[in-house]
Amino acid sequence: MEKDTSILVEIAVFTPNAAIVAQNAGAHRVELCSGYSEGGLSPSAGTIEFVRKSISIPIHVMVRPRIGDFCYNADEKRCILSDIDYCKNVGVNGIVFGALTPLGLVDMEFTKQVVEFAYPMSVTFHRAFDLTQNLYNTLDDLIACGVNRVLTSGGKPNALEGIDTIAALVKQAKGQIVVLPGGGITADNVQHLIKSTGVREVHFSGKQLVKSQIRKSTNLSLTSCGEVSDLEWYEASGKKIKSLLSNIG
């Protein structure tokens, strides 16, 4: 079967090494984050600069100053804009962010400000989208704000469960905004997802658990997340990325 090379594959990466692995495996773009166990946070300035100098494919940087909700105060908004300014100055291609009101709606005023301030970088609204009251109304709000892309699992725990909603969002978007599915996508289900929804980009973690070579000498743990420990973390798997790419067609 002839492969569909028009599908863009974005890899979520949480370390500098993972970004390099993703490019070498054939990824088309990386979403650079820190804080996997926190759901993705802003990476450090040093990490952003290193990755920008180390890979040639587009980089979209997560801009999220803290864990928790996506309702930001004035100081946090200043931090977000400062991070965006830094990303622009070092040649980042896009930023990934999301801001909501206490009512669970898009913070329209701030989102418009971010889009304008980030230009000419691309702006992706992350999965805060899936927490809003009505995804279809929210999509229209993001289009009105000038957002370029929305990352979504269709309001479900993973993109396969939300496949019908994702398809409806793609139809509603009419090319005005990119609907980027993410969450639970694998090499085995990616082709079904693409054909069922009409998406032209997919978001994939392609991660593998790495265990430290350090021999722990105490029962003390500094990690509160149950998914990883002090001596474990996730890196990108070139094998998984290549497998997904080979199954798109």
Buried (B, 14 or more C-beta within 10 A) or exposed (E): EEEEEEBBBBBBBBBBBBBBBBBEBBBBBBBBBBBBBBEBBBBEEEBBBBBBEEBEBBBBBBBBBEEEEBBBEEEBBEBBBEBBEBBBEBEBBBBBBBBBBEEBBBBBEBBBBBBEBBEEBBBBBBBBBBBBEEBEEBBBBBBEBBBBBBBBBBBBEBBBBBBEBBBBBBEBBEEBBBBBBBBBBBBEBBBEBBEBBEBBBBBBBBBBEBEEEEEEEEEEEEEEEEEBBEBEBBBBBBEBBBBBBEBBE
